[in-house]
Amino acid sequence: VKKFQPNEVVDYNSLKERGFLKGKNKLIKILGEGEINIPLIVRVNAISQTAKEKIEKAGGKVEIVKV
């Protein structure tokens, strides 16, 4: 999260550019470990309920992307 600015979009491309993703898998699931304190727009294939709650509590939003 430290590599992202407030209200920035977090998706496959932004994660790949920052070196968070390795390999060819394009499906992304966010889990609820760790803390988040800036609002982000998260576009992923799946997310845990805990992660969704943390993102929304920080002022961000979650969009589920279908493949």
ABEGO torsion letter per residue (X at the ends): XAABBBGBBBBAAAAAAAGABBEABABBBBBABEBBABBBBBBBABBBAAAAAAAAAAGBBBBBBBX
